[in-house]
Amino acid sequence: MARNMQPIAKRCKTLNLSPAAMGYAKKTTIRNPKAQVRKKQSEYALQLTEKQKVKFVYGIMEKQFHAYYEKATRMQGKTGENLLTLIERRLDNVAYRLGFAMTRREARQLVTHGHFTVNGQRVDIPSQLVKVGDVIEVREKSRSSVKFKRLLGEDAVSVTAPKWLDRDKNTLQGKVIALPIRDDIDFPVEEHLIVELYSK
C-alpha cells in the first residue's frame, strides 16, 4: 500500500497550509526562513497546488484522488464541492473527525489495523465511504488499549465533531446523521482550480 511519508511541517509551508489542518497544533519548520519565494505563480501552478493540498491533507495518492474526481463528475451539483464532500466521507477521516485519532494519518493506521466497526462489521479499509445512518464504533477488543482508554478518561481531550456527525462523549461510538456539505471543510481550498486542472 502506497503511503505519503512527506515531512508535515515542510510540506505545509510549501502549500501555504496550517499544520492544524493536519491535526498538528505545534509543528513548525525553520528551514530557510529567509528564502527567496517566487511571488507570482502561473495558473497551472495555482491549480496544481490546490490539488496537492487536498491530497496531502487527506493522505490520498493520485490514482485514488482521480477516481474520486471521476465519481464527482457523475454526481449532481458542482463537481468541486462533490469531490470534497466525497473525500470527507472516508472512514479514516470520519474516525479523525470523531476524535478517535489525533491526526488523519493515525486514523488511517487504526482503521487499517481493524480497530473500528461500521454497523457492527469490522472494517480495515480507510477509503470506505460512510453514509447516513452508519454507526462507527471502536471494537470491543480494542477498547482496553491505552490509546482508546484515554479518550474516556477525565483528562480526555474535548473534541467538537462536525454537525454531520454525532458522537456520544461517554462511549467510543459515533453516527453519521447527515452527509457533509462544502461548509464542513475546515481548511482553505479553492476546489474550482482542481476542476479546471482536470478539465484540461
HELIX and SHEET records of a PDB file:
HELIX    1   1 ILE A    8  THR A   14  1                                   7    
HELIX    2   2 PRO A   19  MET A   22  5                                   4    
HELIX    3   3 GLU A   43  TYR A   58  1                                  16    
HELIX    4   4 GLU A   62  THR A   73  1                                  12    
HELIX    5   5 THR A   79  GLU A   88  1                                  10    
HELIX    6   6 LEU A   91  ARG A   97  1                                   7    
HELIX    7   7 ARG A  104  THR A  112  1                                   9    
HELIX    8   8 GLU A  140  SER A  142  5                                   3    
HELIX    9   9 VAL A  146  LYS A  149  1                                   4    
HELIX   10  10 ARG A  182  ASP A  184  5                                   3    
HELIX   11  11 GLU A  191  SER A  199  1                                   9    
SHEET    1   A 5 GLN A 121  VAL A 123  0                                        
SHEET    2   A 5 PHE A 116  VAL A 118 -1                                        
SHEET    3   A 5 VAL A 135  VAL A 138 -1                                        
SHEET    4   A 5 GLN A 173  VAL A 176 -1                                        
SHEET    5   A 5 LEU A 165  ASP A 168 -1                                        
END                                                                             
